[in-house]
Amino acid sequence: MKKYLYFDKLKCSACGACALACMDQNDIDTEAGQQPFRHTFTLEDKAGSLSFYSVSCMHCADAPCVIGCPCGCLTKDAETGFTLYNTSNCIGCHSCAMACPYGIPSFGEDGKMKKCDACIERQKAGMLPACIKVCPTGALTLLTEEEFVKRQEKERAKKAEEMLREYSKTDYR
């Protein structure tokens, strides 16, 4: 069953718990120059409103990194849909990183690629990904494909209602 790491920016407080849990789960040492798999940040719009974000691998359906890897280290998991990796054949060519529009793949001290794998081993053991487990606001959730589609339909309907309200306020005379 396909799964999605879903992020709700309206619930995020940019506390960074998800990023810390990810670094702990994956033994990432930023002091040694290793790049974390998940980042949190804040954006301010022109009106001064703040939006908080938590970003990791998007696990793209078409996954340019998978296509760009000449060694077959990256694959799409048929069951979950997540983009997984096995670096036993990795030659450190950085083709995956160059192909990724989000700049997600990073490289360890051994020169081999590393990235978020949605804590697939935790999931196989019946646990949630580390980032989702620790999120205090529920901004990160693991959804099935059916839940994801329903949530997207609900969000589109809400956005359409907002646009209709704005349209009805405009005087076109």
PyMOL commands that set and color helices and strands:
alter all, ss='L'
color gray80, all
select helices_A, chain A and resi 17-25+30-32+64-68+87-89+95-99+120-124+130-134+145-169
alter helices_A, ss='H'
color red, helices_A
select strands_A, chain A and resi 3-7+39-44+50-55+74-76+83-85+106-107+113-114+140-144
alter strands_A, ss='S'
color yellow, strands_A
deselect
rebuild
show_as cartoon
